[in-house]
Structure formats: structure tokens, C-alpha cells
């Protein structure tokens, strides 16, 4: 599940998916889907440091910390 915080401080669910794997391919597909749906301006990602997710974020949103 991806939750965003807008400039006004309100949280919003921006995407959700089901998946059995936490590998790079699965995370990349999810993150790319969010971007294709219009997610932009990502500045910070907070996660459990899943390696596949960290690598996917770096590729799709390279300026996010």
C-alpha cells in the first residue's frame, strides 16, 4: 500500500496491490504503476528497507530520499 501526504498535510491512499513477492520486479511494477497514474513530486519514501523497494524507488523516483 502506498500512502501520500499532500502539501496540506492530509494523507491519501494512492495505490494498493496484492503480491506474494517483495522482489525488485514486483516493487518496480507497483512503483511504475503509481507514476503512470500521475504520482509525482515524491520527496521521501518511508519503508521497511526492503531491498527490492529501495532499488525500485531509486530508479523510478531518483530524487526521492
PDBQT receptor file of N, H, CA, C and O in Angstrom, charges set to zero:
ATOM      1  N   UNK A   1       0.845  -1.165   0.000  1.00  0.00    +0.000 N 
ATOM      2  CA  UNK A   1       0.000   0.000   0.000  1.00  0.00    +0.000 C 
ATOM      3  C   UNK A   1       0.897   1.236   0.000  1.00  0.00    +0.000 C 
ATOM      4  O   UNK A   1       1.923   1.284   0.678  1.00  0.00    +0.000 OA
ATOM      5  N   UNK A   2       0.489   2.208  -0.762  1.00  0.00    +0.000 N 
ATOM      6  H   UNK A   2      -0.344   2.169  -1.313  1.00  0.00    +0.000 HD
ATOM      7  CA  UNK A   2       1.220   3.474  -0.802  1.00  0.00    +0.000 C 
ATOM      8  C   UNK A   2       0.296   4.578  -0.304  1.00  0.00    +0.000 C 
ATOM      9  O   UNK A   2      -0.826   4.740  -0.783  1.00  0.00    +0.000 OA
ATOM     10  N   UNK A   3       0.795   5.325   0.662  1.00  0.00    +0.000 N 
ATOM     11  H   UNK A   3       1.707   5.194   1.051  1.00  0.00    +0.000 HD
ATOM     12  CA  UNK A   3       0.055   6.447   1.237  1.00  0.00    +0.000 C 
ATOM     13  C   UNK A   3       0.891   7.700   1.039  1.00  0.00    +0.000 C 
ATOM     14  O   UNK A   3       2.088   7.710   1.329  1.00  0.00    +0.000 OA
ATOM     15  N   UNK A   4       0.264   8.745   0.551  1.00  0.00    +0.000 N 
ATOM     16  H   UNK A   4      -0.708   8.737   0.316  1.00  0.00    +0.000 HD
ATOM     17  CA  UNK A   4       0.958  10.007   0.310  1.00  0.00    +0.000 C 
ATOM     18  C   UNK A   4       0.464  11.057   1.294  1.00  0.00    +0.000 C 
ATOM     19  O   UNK A   4      -0.666  10.996   1.779  1.00  0.00    +0.000 OA
ATOM     20  N   UNK A   5       1.319  12.002   1.570  1.00  0.00    +0.000 N 
ATOM     21  H   UNK A   5       2.236  12.052   1.176  1.00  0.00    +0.000 HD
ATOM     22  CA  UNK A   5       0.945  13.165   2.376  1.00  0.00    +0.000 C 
ATOM     23  C   UNK A   5       1.067  14.374   1.458  1.00  0.00    +0.000 C 
ATOM     24  O   UNK A   5       2.148  14.676   0.953  1.00  0.00    +0.000 OA
ATOM     25  N   UNK A   6      -0.039  15.054   1.251  1.00  0.00    +0.000 N 
ATOM     26  H   UNK A   6      -0.917  14.809   1.662  1.00  0.00    +0.000 HD
ATOM     27  CA  UNK A   6      -0.072  16.216   0.361  1.00  0.00    +0.000 C 
ATOM     28  C   UNK A   6       0.458  17.451   1.075  1.00  0.00    +0.000 C 
ATOM     29  O   UNK A   6       0.697  17.431   2.282  1.00  0.00    +0.000 OA
ATOM     30  N   UNK A   7       0.634  18.509   0.326  1.00  0.00    +0.000 N 
ATOM     31  H   UNK A   7       0.440  18.525  -0.655  1.00  0.00    +0.000 HD
ATOM     32  CA  UNK A   7       1.152  19.764   0.874  1.00  0.00    +0.000 C 
ATOM     33  C   UNK A   7       0.280  20.290   2.014  1.00  0.00    +0.000 C 
ATOM     34  O   UNK A   7       0.771  20.978   2.909  1.00  0.00    +0.000 OA
ATOM     35  N   UNK A   8      -1.017  19.965   1.978  1.00  0.00    +0.000 N 
ATOM     36  H   UNK A   8      -1.416  19.406   1.251  1.00  0.00    +0.000 HD
ATOM     37  CA  UNK A   8      -1.914  20.429   3.040  1.00  0.00    +0.000 C 
ATOM     38  C   UNK A   8      -1.857  19.556   4.293  1.00  0.00    +0.000 C 
ATOM     39  O   UNK A   8      -2.546  19.828   5.276  1.00  0.00    +0.000 OA
ATOM     40  N   UNK A   9      -1.024  18.493   4.254  1.00  0.00    +0.000 N 
ATOM     41  H   UNK A   9      -0.465  18.272   3.455  1.00  0.00    +0.000 HD
ATOM     42  CA  UNK A   9      -0.835  17.643   5.420  1.00  0.00    +0.000 C 
ATOM     43  C   UNK A   9      -1.766  16.459   5.525  1.00  0.00    +0.000 C 
ATOM     44  O   UNK A   9      -1.619  15.646   6.438  1.00  0.00    +0.000 OA
ATOM     45  N   UNK A  10      -2.716  16.335   4.626  1.00  0.00    +0.000 N 
ATOM     46  H   UNK A  10      -2.835  16.995   3.884  1.00  0.00    +0.000 HD
ATOM     47  CA  UNK A  10      -3.649  15.216   4.671  1.00  0.00    +0.000 C 
ATOM     48  C   UNK A  10      -3.069  13.999   3.970  1.00  0.00    +0.000 C 
ATOM     49  O   UNK A  10      -2.406  14.116   2.940  1.00  0.00    +0.000 OA
ATOM     50  N   UNK A  11      -3.329  12.827   4.542  1.00  0.00    +0.000 N 
ATOM     51  H   UNK A  11      -3.868  12.731   5.379  1.00  0.00    +0.000 HD
ATOM     52  CA  UNK A  11      -2.866  11.570   3.957  1.00  0.00    +0.000 C 
ATOM     53  C   UNK A  11      -3.908  11.029   3.004  1.00  0.00    +0.000 C 
ATOM     54  O   UNK A  11      -5.109  11.233   3.178  1.00  0.00    +0.000 OA
ATOM     55  N   UNK A  12      -3.414  10.332   1.989  1.00  0.00    +0.000 N 
ATOM     56  H   UNK A  12      -2.438  10.166   1.848  1.00  0.00    +0.000 HD
ATOM     57  CA  UNK A  12      -4.294   9.757   0.977  1.00  0.00    +0.000 C 
ATOM     58  C   UNK A  12      -3.693   8.450   0.471  1.00  0.00    +0.000 C 
ATOM     59  O   UNK A  12      -2.502   8.393   0.165  1.00  0.00    +0.000 OA
ATOM     60  N   UNK A  13      -4.501   7.408   0.382  1.00  0.00    +0.000 N 
ATOM     61  H   UNK A  13      -5.469   7.454   0.631  1.00  0.00    +0.000 HD
ATOM     62  CA  UNK A  13      -4.047   6.158  -0.225  1.00  0.00    +0.000 C 
ATOM     63  C   UNK A  13      -3.952   6.392  -1.722  1.00  0.00    +0.000 C 
ATOM     64  O   UNK A  13      -4.941   6.744  -2.365  1.00  0.00    +0.000 OA
ATOM     65  N   UNK A  14      -2.757   6.197  -2.280  1.00  0.00    +0.000 N 
ATOM     66  H   UNK A  14      -1.953   5.912  -1.757  1.00  0.00    +0.000 HD
ATOM     67  CA  UNK A  14      -2.560   6.437  -3.710  1.00  0.00    +0.000 C 
ATOM     68  C   UNK A  14      -2.412   5.144  -4.497  1.00  0.00    +0.000 C 
ATOM     69  O   UNK A  14      -2.409   5.168  -5.728  1.00  0.00    +0.000 OA
ATOM     70  N   UNK A  15      -2.291   4.022  -3.811  1.00  0.00    +0.000 N 
ATOM     71  H   UNK A  15      -2.294   4.001  -2.811  1.00  0.00    +0.000 HD
ATOM     72  CA  UNK A  15      -2.207   2.756  -4.527  1.00  0.00    +0.000 C 
ATOM     73  C   UNK A  15      -2.139   1.585  -3.577  1.00  0.00    +0.000 C 
ATOM     74  O   UNK A  15      -1.676   1.701  -2.442  1.00  0.00    +0.000 OA
ATOM     75  N   UNK A  16      -2.609   0.456  -4.064  1.00  0.00    +0.000 N 
ATOM     76  H   UNK A  16      -2.986   0.361  -4.986  1.00  0.00    +0.000 HD
ATOM     77  CA  UNK A  16      -2.537  -0.783  -3.295  1.00  0.00    +0.000 C 
ATOM     78  C   UNK A  16      -2.508  -1.947  -4.280  1.00  0.00    +0.000 C 
ATOM     79  O   UNK A  16      -3.091  -1.883  -5.362  1.00  0.00    +0.000 OA
ATOM     80  N   UNK A  17      -1.830  -2.987  -3.888  1.00  0.00    +0.000 N 
ATOM     81  H   UNK A  17      -1.357  -3.039  -3.009  1.00  0.00    +0.000 HD
ATOM     82  CA  UNK A  17      -1.760  -4.180  -4.718  1.00  0.00    +0.000 C 
ATOM     83  C   UNK A  17      -1.541  -5.391  -3.825  1.00  0.00    +0.000 C 
ATOM     84  O   UNK A  17      -1.108  -5.265  -2.680  1.00  0.00    +0.000 OA
ATOM     85  N   UNK A  18      -1.837  -6.530  -4.349  1.00  0.00    +0.000 N 
ATOM     86  H   UNK A  18      -2.188  -6.633  -5.280  1.00  0.00    +0.000 HD
ATOM     87  CA  UNK A  18      -1.527  -7.752  -3.622  1.00  0.00    +0.000 C 
ATOM     88  C   UNK A  18      -0.367  -8.429  -4.337  1.00  0.00    +0.000 C 
ATOM     89  O   UNK A  18      -0.243  -8.343  -5.558  1.00  0.00    +0.000 OA
ATOM     90  N   UNK A  19       0.453  -9.078  -3.593  1.00  0.00    +0.000 N 
ATOM     91  H   UNK A  19       0.353  -9.147  -2.601  1.00  0.00    +0.000 HD
ATOM     92  CA  UNK A  19       1.594  -9.749  -4.187  1.00  0.00    +0.000 C 
ATOM     93  C   UNK A  19       2.227 -10.693  -3.196  1.00  0.00    +0.000 C 
ATOM     94  O   UNK A  19       2.241 -10.435  -1.992  1.00  0.00    +0.000 OA
ATOM     95  N   UNK A  20       2.743 -11.773  -3.702  1.00  0.00    +0.000 N 
ATOM     96  H   UNK A  20       2.732 -11.982  -4.680  1.00  0.00    +0.000 HD
ATOM     97  CA  UNK A  20       3.366 -12.772  -2.842  1.00  0.00    +0.000 C 
ATOM     98  C   UNK A  20       4.862 -12.524  -2.693  1.00  0.00    +0.000 C 
ATOM     99  O   UNK A  20       5.498 -13.071  -1.792  1.00  0.00    +0.000 OA
ATOM    100  N   UNK A  21       5.422 -11.707  -3.570  1.00  0.00    +0.000 N 
ATOM    101  H   UNK A  21       4.905 -11.263  -4.302  1.00  0.00    +0.000 HD
ATOM    102  CA  UNK A  21       6.867 -11.491  -3.549  1.00  0.00    +0.000 C 
ATOM    103  C   UNK A  21       7.187 -10.037  -3.211  1.00  0.00    +0.000 C 
ATOM    104  O   UNK A  21       6.399  -9.131  -3.483  1.00  0.00    +0.000 OA
ATOM    105  N   UNK A  22       8.336  -9.841  -2.626  1.00  0.00    +0.000 N 
ATOM    106  H   UNK A  22       8.976 -10.577  -2.406  1.00  0.00    +0.000 HD
ATOM    107  CA  UNK A  22       8.837  -8.494  -2.381  1.00  0.00    +0.000 C 
ATOM    108  C   UNK A  22      10.137  -8.301  -3.143  1.00  0.00    +0.000 C 
ATOM    109  O   UNK A  22      11.076  -7.681  -2.645  1.00  0.00    +0.000 OA
ATOM    110  N   UNK A  23      10.183  -8.837  -4.353  1.00  0.00    +0.000 N 
ATOM    111  H   UNK A  23       9.420  -9.341  -4.758  1.00  0.00    +0.000 HD
ATOM    112  CA  UNK A  23      11.392  -8.720  -5.154  1.00  0.00    +0.000 C 
ATOM    113  C   UNK A  23      11.372  -7.439  -5.983  1.00  0.00    +0.000 C 
ATOM    114  O   UNK A  23      10.373  -6.720  -6.011  1.00  0.00    +0.000 OA
ATOM    115  N   UNK A  24      12.452  -7.173  -6.635  1.00  0.00    +0.000 N 
ATOM    116  H   UNK A  24      13.264  -7.757  -6.612  1.00  0.00    +0.000 HD
ATOM    117  CA  UNK A  24      12.602  -5.958  -7.440  1.00  0.00    +0.000 C 
ATOM    118  C   UNK A  24      11.536  -5.872  -8.525  1.00  0.00    +0.000 C 
ATOM    119  O   UNK A  24      10.973  -4.799  -8.742  1.00  0.00    +0.000 OA
ATOM    120  N   UNK A  25      11.248  -6.961  -9.201  1.00  0.00    +0.000 N 
ATOM    121  H   UNK A  25      11.705  -7.832  -9.024  1.00  0.00    +0.000 HD
ATOM    122  CA  UNK A  25      10.270  -6.939 -10.290  1.00  0.00    +0.000 C 
ATOM    123  C   UNK A  25       8.884  -6.546  -9.783  1.00  0.00    +0.000 C 
ATOM    124  O   UNK A  25       8.201  -5.737 -10.411  1.00  0.00    +0.000 OA
ATOM    125  N   UNK A  26       8.473  -7.102  -8.673  1.00  0.00    +0.000 N 
ATOM    126  H   UNK A  26       9.028  -7.759  -8.163  1.00  0.00    +0.000 HD
ATOM    127  CA  UNK A  26       7.148  -6.791  -8.123  1.00  0.00    +0.000 C 
ATOM    128  C   UNK A  26       7.064  -5.337  -7.675  1.00  0.00    +0.000 C 
ATOM    129  O   UNK A  26       6.099  -4.638  -7.986  1.00  0.00    +0.000 OA
ATOM    130  N   UNK A  27       8.081  -4.885  -6.941  1.00  0.00    +0.000 N 
ATOM    131  H   UNK A  27       8.864  -5.452  -6.688  1.00  0.00    +0.000 HD
ATOM    132  CA  UNK A  27       8.071  -3.498  -6.478  1.00  0.00    +0.000 C 
ATOM    133  C   UNK A  27       8.163  -2.527  -7.639  1.00  0.00    +0.000 C 
ATOM    134  O   UNK A  27       7.489  -1.497  -7.637  1.00  0.00    +0.000 OA
ATOM    135  N   UNK A  28       8.989  -2.840  -8.636  1.00  0.00    +0.000 N 
ATOM    136  H   UNK A  28       9.536  -3.677  -8.637  1.00  0.00    +0.000 HD
ATOM    137  CA  UNK A  28       9.117  -1.953  -9.797  1.00  0.00    +0.000 C 
ATOM    138  C   UNK A  28       7.786  -1.793 -10.508  1.00  0.00    +0.000 C 
ATOM    139  O   UNK A  28       7.413  -0.685 -10.894  1.00  0.00    +0.000 OA
ATOM    140  N   UNK A  29       7.072  -2.888 -10.682  1.00  0.00    +0.000 N 
ATOM    141  H   UNK A  29       7.375  -3.788 -10.368  1.00  0.00    +0.000 HD
ATOM    142  CA  UNK A  29       5.764  -2.831 -11.343  1.00  0.00    +0.000 C 
ATOM    143  C   UNK A  29       4.811  -1.928 -10.563  1.00  0.00    +0.000 C 
ATOM    144  O   UNK A  29       4.086  -1.130 -11.157  1.00  0.00    +0.000 OA
ATOM    145  N   UNK A  30       4.809  -2.051  -9.242  1.00  0.00    +0.000 N 
ATOM    146  H   UNK A  30       5.398  -2.699  -8.759  1.00  0.00    +0.000 HD
ATOM    147  CA  UNK A  30       3.920  -1.240  -8.410  1.00  0.00    +0.000 C 
ATOM    148  C   UNK A  30       4.302   0.239  -8.462  1.00  0.00    +0.000 C 
ATOM    149  O   UNK A  30       3.439   1.098  -8.643  1.00  0.00    +0.000 OA
ATOM    150  N   UNK A  31       5.575   0.532  -8.307  1.00  0.00    +0.000 N 
ATOM    151  H   UNK A  31       6.276  -0.166  -8.160  1.00  0.00    +0.000 HD
ATOM    152  CA  UNK A  31       6.035   1.927  -8.296  1.00  0.00    +0.000 C 
ATOM    153  C   UNK A  31       5.820   2.577  -9.665  1.00  0.00    +0.000 C 
ATOM    154  O   UNK A  31       5.409   3.735  -9.740  1.00  0.00    +0.000 OA
ATOM    155  N   UNK A  32       6.090   1.851 -10.735  1.00  0.00    +0.000 N 
ATOM    156  H   UNK A  32       6.423   0.910 -10.674  1.00  0.00    +0.000 HD
ATOM    157  CA  UNK A  32       5.847   2.383 -12.083  1.00  0.00    +0.000 C 
ATOM    158  C   UNK A  32       4.363   2.633 -12.306  1.00  0.00    +0.000 C 
ATOM    159  O   UNK A  32       3.988   3.615 -12.948  1.00  0.00    +0.000 OA
ATOM    160  N   UNK A  33       3.514   1.750 -11.779  1.00  0.00    +0.000 N 
ATOM    161  H   UNK A  33       3.818   0.952 -11.258  1.00  0.00    +0.000 HD
ATOM    162  CA  UNK A  33       2.068   1.930 -11.884  1.00  0.00    +0.000 C 
ATOM    163  C   UNK A  33       1.639   3.224 -11.195  1.00  0.00    +0.000 C 
ATOM    164  O   UNK A  33       0.806   3.960 -11.725  1.00  0.00    +0.000 OA
ATOM    165  N   UNK A  34       2.196   3.502 -10.029  1.00  0.00    +0.000 N 
ATOM    166  H   UNK A  34       2.872   2.903  -9.599  1.00  0.00    +0.000 HD
ATOM    167  CA  UNK A  34       1.868   4.744  -9.323  1.00  0.00    +0.000 C 
ATOM    168  C   UNK A  34       2.268   5.960 -10.150  1.00  0.00    +0.000 C 
ATOM    169  O   UNK A  34       1.516   6.931 -10.243  1.00  0.00    +0.000 OA
ATOM    170  N   UNK A  35       3.451   5.903 -10.746  1.00  0.00    +0.000 N 
ATOM    171  H   UNK A  35       4.061   5.115 -10.670  1.00  0.00    +0.000 HD
ATOM    172  CA  UNK A  35       3.918   7.021 -11.563  1.00  0.00    +0.000 C 
ATOM    173  C   UNK A  35       3.039   7.195 -12.800  1.00  0.00    +0.000 C 
ATOM    174  O   UNK A  35       2.703   8.322 -13.166  1.00  0.00    +0.000 OA
ATOM    175  N   UNK A  36       2.669   6.100 -13.441  1.00  0.00    +0.000 N 
ATOM    176  H   UNK A  36       2.943   5.185 -13.144  1.00  0.00    +0.000 HD
ATOM    177  CA  UNK A  36       1.805   6.168 -14.623  1.00  0.00    +0.000 C 
ATOM    178  C   UNK A  36       0.435   6.754 -14.293  1.00  0.00    +0.000 C 
ATOM    179  O   UNK A  36      -0.192   7.391 -15.139  1.00  0.00    +0.000 OA
ATOM    180  N   UNK A  37      -0.023   6.540 -13.073  1.00  0.00    +0.000 N 
ATOM    181  H   UNK A  37       0.486   6.022 -12.385  1.00  0.00    +0.000 HD
ATOM    182  CA  UNK A  37      -1.310   7.088 -12.638  1.00  0.00    +0.000 C 
ATOM    183  C   UNK A  37      -1.205   8.560 -12.258  1.00  0.00    +0.000 C 
ATOM    184  O   UNK A  37      -2.214   9.188 -11.935  1.00  0.00    +0.000 OA
ATOM    185  N   UNK A  38       0.009   9.122 -12.294  1.00  0.00    +0.000 N 
ATOM    186  H   UNK A  38       0.828   8.612 -12.558  1.00  0.00    +0.000 HD
ATOM    187  CA  UNK A  38       0.157  10.545 -12.051  1.00  0.00    +0.000 C 
ATOM    188  C   UNK A  38       0.889  10.936 -10.787  1.00  0.00    +0.000 C 
ATOM    189  O   UNK A  38       1.010  12.126 -10.496  1.00  0.00    +0.000 OA
ATOM    190  N   UNK A  39       1.380   9.977 -10.028  1.00  0.00    +0.000 N 
ATOM    191  H   UNK A  39       1.283   9.010 -10.265  1.00  0.00    +0.000 HD
ATOM    192  CA  UNK A  39       2.128  10.324  -8.822  1.00  0.00    +0.000 C 
ATOM    193  C   UNK A  39       3.416  11.036  -9.221  1.00  0.00    +0.000 C 
ATOM    194  O   UNK A  39       4.193  10.534 -10.034  1.00  0.00    +0.000 OA
ATOM    195  N   UNK A  40       3.625  12.197  -8.646  1.00  0.00    +0.000 N 
ATOM    196  H   UNK A  40       2.994  12.605  -7.986  1.00  0.00    +0.000 HD
ATOM    197  CA  UNK A  40       4.829  12.977  -8.949  1.00  0.00    +0.000 C 
ATOM    198  C   UNK A  40       5.204  13.785  -7.728  1.00  0.00    +0.000 C 
ATOM    199  O   UNK A  40       4.429  13.891  -6.777  1.00  0.00    +0.000 OA
ATOM    200  N   UNK A  41       6.384  14.349  -7.756  1.00  0.00    +0.000 N 
ATOM    201  H   UNK A  41       7.013  14.263  -8.528  1.00  0.00    +0.000 HD
ATOM    202  CA  UNK A  41       6.837  15.158  -6.634  1.00  0.00    +0.000 C 
ATOM    203  C   UNK A  41       7.205  14.351  -5.406  1.00  0.00    +0.000 C 
ATOM    204  O   UNK A  41       7.190  14.882  -4.295  1.00  0.00    +0.000 OA
ATOM    205  N   UNK A  42       7.533  13.090  -5.577  1.00  0.00    +0.000 N 
ATOM    206  H   UNK A  42       7.545  12.658  -6.479  1.00  0.00    +0.000 HD
ATOM    207  CA  UNK A  42       7.897  12.244  -4.435  1.00  0.00    +0.000 C 
ATOM    208  C   UNK A  42       9.220  12.738  -3.865  1.00  0.00    +0.000 C 
ATOM    209  O   UNK A  42      10.231  12.799  -4.565  1.00  0.00    +0.000 OA
ATOM    210  N   UNK A  43       9.197  13.090  -2.586  1.00  0.00    +0.000 N 
ATOM    211  H   UNK A  43       8.376  13.041  -2.018  1.00  0.00    +0.000 HD
ATOM    212  CA  UNK A  43      10.394  13.622  -1.933  1.00  0.00    +0.000 C 
ATOM    213  C   UNK A  43      10.977  12.649  -0.921  1.00  0.00    +0.000 C 
ATOM    214  O   UNK A  43      12.190  12.629  -0.708  1.00  0.00    +0.000 OA
ATOM    215  N   UNK A  44      10.135  11.849  -0.301  1.00  0.00    +0.000 N 
ATOM    216  H   UNK A  44       9.151  11.866  -0.474  1.00  0.00    +0.000 HD
ATOM    217  CA  UNK A  44      10.579  10.973   0.771  1.00  0.00    +0.000 C 
ATOM    218  C   UNK A  44       9.781   9.678   0.728  1.00  0.00    +0.000 C 
ATOM    219  O   UNK A  44       8.566   9.692   0.528  1.00  0.00    +0.000 OA
ATOM    220  N   UNK A  45      10.469   8.567   0.917  1.00  0.00    +0.000 N 
ATOM    221  H   UNK A  45      11.456   8.556   1.079  1.00  0.00    +0.000 HD
ATOM    222  CA  UNK A  45       9.806   7.266   0.994  1.00  0.00    +0.000 C 
ATOM    223  C   UNK A  45      10.199   6.641   2.323  1.00  0.00    +0.000 C 
ATOM    224  O   UNK A  45      11.381   6.525   2.646  1.00  0.00    +0.000 OA
ATOM    225  N   UNK A  46       9.206   6.245   3.076  1.00  0.00    +0.000 N 
ATOM    226  H   UNK A  46       8.245   6.338   2.814  1.00  0.00    +0.000 HD
ATOM    227  CA  UNK A  46       9.449   5.578   4.355  1.00  0.00    +0.000 C 
ATOM    228  C   UNK A  46       8.992   4.134   4.189  1.00  0.00    +0.000 C 
ATOM    229  O   UNK A  46       7.841   3.866   3.843  1.00  0.00    +0.000 OA
ATOM    230  N   UNK A  47       9.908   3.217   4.440  1.00  0.00    +0.000 N 
ATOM    231  H   UNK A  47      10.843   3.434   4.721  1.00  0.00    +0.000 HD
ATOM    232  CA  UNK A  47       9.586   1.797   4.248  1.00  0.00    +0.000 C 
ATOM    233  C   UNK A  47      10.378   0.956   5.232  1.00  0.00    +0.000 C 
ATOM    234  O   UNK A  47      11.070   1.472   6.110  1.00  0.00    +0.000 OA
ATOM    235  N   UNK A  48      10.259  -0.346   5.063  1.00  0.00    +0.000 N 
ATOM    236  H   UNK A  48       9.697  -0.765   4.351  1.00  0.00    +0.000 HD
ATOM    237  CA  UNK A  48      10.991  -1.278   5.920  1.00  0.00    +0.000 C 
ATOM    238  C   UNK A  48      12.349  -1.664   5.319  1.00  0.00    +0.000 C 
ATOM    239  O   UNK A  48      12.952  -2.658   5.722  1.00  0.00    +0.000 OA
ATOM    240  N   UNK A  49      12.819  -0.876   4.361  1.00  0.00    +0.000 N 
ATOM    241  H   UNK A  49      12.329  -0.068   4.033  1.00  0.00    +0.000 HD
ATOM    242  CA  UNK A  49      14.111  -1.076   3.711  1.00  0.00    +0.000 C 
ATOM    243  C   UNK A  49      14.181  -2.373   2.900  1.00  0.00    +0.000 C 
ATOM    244  O   UNK A  49      15.261  -2.935   2.721  1.00  0.00    +0.000 OA
ATOM    245  N   UNK A  50      13.061  -2.836   2.421  1.00  0.00    +0.000 N 
ATOM    246  H   UNK A  50      12.183  -2.380   2.566  1.00  0.00    +0.000 HD
ATOM    247  CA  UNK A  50      13.049  -3.990   1.526  1.00  0.00    +0.000 C 
ATOM    248  C   UNK A  50      13.932  -3.641   0.319  1.00  0.00    +0.000 C 
ATOM    249  O   UNK A  50      13.685  -2.649  -0.366  1.00  0.00    +0.000 OA
ATOM    250  N   UNK A  51      14.942  -4.445   0.068  1.00  0.00    +0.000 N 
ATOM    251  H   UNK A  51      15.143  -5.251   0.624  1.00  0.00    +0.000 HD
ATOM    252  CA  UNK A  51      15.922  -4.125  -0.960  1.00  0.00    +0.000 C 
ATOM    253  C   UNK A  51      15.278  -3.888  -2.322  1.00  0.00    +0.000 C 
ATOM    254  O   UNK A  51      15.663  -2.955  -3.026  1.00  0.00    +0.000 OA
ATOM    255  N   UNK A  52      14.315  -4.706  -2.704  1.00  0.00    +0.000 N 
ATOM    256  H   UNK A  52      14.003  -5.465  -2.132  1.00  0.00    +0.000 HD
ATOM    257  CA  UNK A  52      13.648  -4.520  -3.987  1.00  0.00    +0.000 C 
ATOM    258  C   UNK A  52      12.928  -3.196  -4.082  1.00  0.00    +0.000 C 
ATOM    259  O   UNK A  52      12.918  -2.568  -5.141  1.00  0.00    +0.000 OA
ATOM    260  N   UNK A  53      12.323  -2.764  -2.989  1.00  0.00    +0.000 N 
ATOM    261  H   UNK A  53      12.331  -3.275  -2.129  1.00  0.00    +0.000 HD
ATOM    262  CA  UNK A  53      11.621  -1.479  -2.971  1.00  0.00    +0.000 C 
ATOM    263  C   UNK A  53      12.605  -0.321  -3.048  1.00  0.00    +0.000 C 
ATOM    264  O   UNK A  53      12.390   0.627  -3.803  1.00  0.00    +0.000 OA
ATOM    265  N   UNK A  54      13.663  -0.388  -2.287  1.00  0.00    +0.000 N 
ATOM    266  H   UNK A  54      13.838  -1.158  -1.674  1.00  0.00    +0.000 HD
ATOM    267  CA  UNK A  54      14.663   0.682  -2.287  1.00  0.00    +0.000 C 
ATOM    268  C   UNK A  54      15.232   0.872  -3.690  1.00  0.00    +0.000 C 
ATOM    269  O   UNK A  54      15.370   2.005  -4.153  1.00  0.00    +0.000 OA
ATOM    270  N   UNK A  55      15.559  -0.212  -4.364  1.00  0.00    +0.000 N 
ATOM    271  H   UNK A  55      15.447  -1.132  -3.989  1.00  0.00    +0.000 HD
ATOM    272  CA  UNK A  55      16.117  -0.134  -5.715  1.00  0.00    +0.000 C 
ATOM    273  C   UNK A  55      15.088   0.411  -6.705  1.00  0.00    +0.000 C 
ATOM    274  O   UNK A  55      15.433   1.194  -7.590  1.00  0.00    +0.000 OA
ATOM    275  N   UNK A  56      13.838   0.004  -6.560  1.00  0.00    +0.000 N 
ATOM    276  H   UNK A  56      13.558  -0.632  -5.841  1.00  0.00    +0.000 HD
ATOM    277  CA  UNK A  56      12.781   0.463  -7.461  1.00  0.00    +0.000 C 
ATOM    278  C   UNK A  56      12.533   1.952  -7.311  1.00  0.00    +0.000 C 
ATOM    279  O   UNK A  56      12.394   2.663  -8.306  1.00  0.00    +0.000 OA
ATOM    280  N   UNK A  57      12.475   2.426  -6.084  1.00  0.00    +0.000 N 
ATOM    281  H   UNK A  57      12.588   1.848  -5.275  1.00  0.00    +0.000 HD
ATOM    282  CA  UNK A  57      12.273   3.855  -5.837  1.00  0.00    +0.000 C 
ATOM    283  C   UNK A  57      13.409   4.654  -6.460  1.00  0.00    +0.000 C 
ATOM    284  O   UNK A  57      13.174   5.686  -7.088  1.00  0.00    +0.000 OA
ATOM    285  N   UNK A  58      14.641   4.179  -6.288  1.00  0.00    +0.000 N 
ATOM    286  H   UNK A  58      14.831   3.340  -5.778  1.00  0.00    +0.000 HD
ATOM    287  CA  UNK A  58      15.795   4.886  -6.841  1.00  0.00    +0.000 C 
ATOM    288  C   UNK A  58      15.719   5.001  -8.360  1.00  0.00    +0.000 C 
ATOM    289  O   UNK A  58      16.169   5.996  -8.928  1.00  0.00    +0.000 OA
ATOM    290  N   UNK A  59      15.165   4.010  -9.010  1.00  0.00    +0.000 N 
ATOM    291  H   UNK A  59      14.799   3.202  -8.549  1.00  0.00    +0.000 HD
ATOM    292  CA  UNK A  59      15.056   4.047 -10.473  1.00  0.00    +0.000 C 
ATOM    293  C   UNK A  59      13.895   4.912 -10.950  1.00  0.00    +0.000 C 
ATOM    294  O   UNK A  59      14.046   5.679 -11.901  1.00  0.00    +0.000 OA
ATOM    295  N   UNK A  60      12.750   4.799 -10.308  1.00  0.00    +0.000 N 
ATOM    296  H   UNK A  60      12.627   4.176  -9.535  1.00  0.00    +0.000 HD
ATOM    297  CA  UNK A  60      11.543   5.472 -10.788  1.00  0.00    +0.000 C 
ATOM    298  C   UNK A  60      11.453   6.910 -10.272  1.00  0.00    +0.000 C 
ATOM    299  O   UNK A  60      11.024   7.801 -11.006  1.00  0.00    +0.000 OA
ATOM    300  N   UNK A  61      11.843   7.143  -9.040  1.00  0.00    +0.000 N 
ATOM    301  H   UNK A  61      12.191   6.420  -8.444  1.00  0.00    +0.000 HD
ATOM    302  CA  UNK A  61      11.817   8.472  -8.434  1.00  0.00    +0.000 C 
ATOM    303  C   UNK A  61      13.217   8.790  -7.892  1.00  0.00    +0.000 C 
ATOM    304  O   UNK A  61      13.427   8.778  -6.679  1.00  0.00    +0.000 OA
ATOM    305  N   UNK A  62      14.165   9.070  -8.776  1.00  0.00    +0.000 N 
ATOM    306  H   UNK A  62      13.994   9.079  -9.762  1.00  0.00    +0.000 HD
ATOM    307  CA  UNK A  62      15.564   9.188  -8.354  1.00  0.00    +0.000 C 
ATOM    308  C   UNK A  62      15.870  10.323  -7.379  1.00  0.00    +0.000 C 
ATOM    309  O   UNK A  62      16.898  10.277  -6.704  1.00  0.00    +0.000 OA
ATOM    310  N   UNK A  63      15.022  11.326  -7.286  1.00  0.00    +0.000 N 
ATOM    311  H   UNK A  63      14.187  11.363  -7.834  1.00  0.00    +0.000 HD
ATOM    312  CA  UNK A  63      15.300  12.426  -6.357  1.00  0.00    +0.000 C 
ATOM    313  C   UNK A  63      14.701  12.198  -4.973  1.00  0.00    +0.000 C 
ATOM    314  O   UNK A  63      14.939  12.986  -4.058  1.00  0.00    +0.000 OA
ATOM    315  N   UNK A  64      13.931  11.135  -4.813  1.00  0.00    +0.000 N 
ATOM    316  H   UNK A  64      13.737  10.494  -5.556  1.00  0.00    +0.000 HD
ATOM    317  CA  UNK A  64      13.324  10.832  -3.500  1.00  0.00    +0.000 C 
ATOM    318  C   UNK A  64      14.394  10.313  -2.556  1.00  0.00    +0.000 C 
ATOM    319  O   UNK A  64      15.309   9.593  -2.954  1.00  0.00    +0.000 OA
ATOM    320  N   UNK A  65      14.255  10.694  -1.315  1.00  0.00    +0.000 N 
ATOM    321  H   UNK A  65      13.511  11.279  -0.993  1.00  0.00    +0.000 HD
ATOM    322  CA  UNK A  65      15.182  10.178  -0.288  1.00  0.00    +0.000 C 
ATOM    323  C   UNK A  65      14.525   9.065   0.461  1.00  0.00    +0.000 C 
ATOM    324  O   UNK A  65      15.127   8.491   1.368  1.00  0.00    +0.000 OA
TER     325      UNK A  65
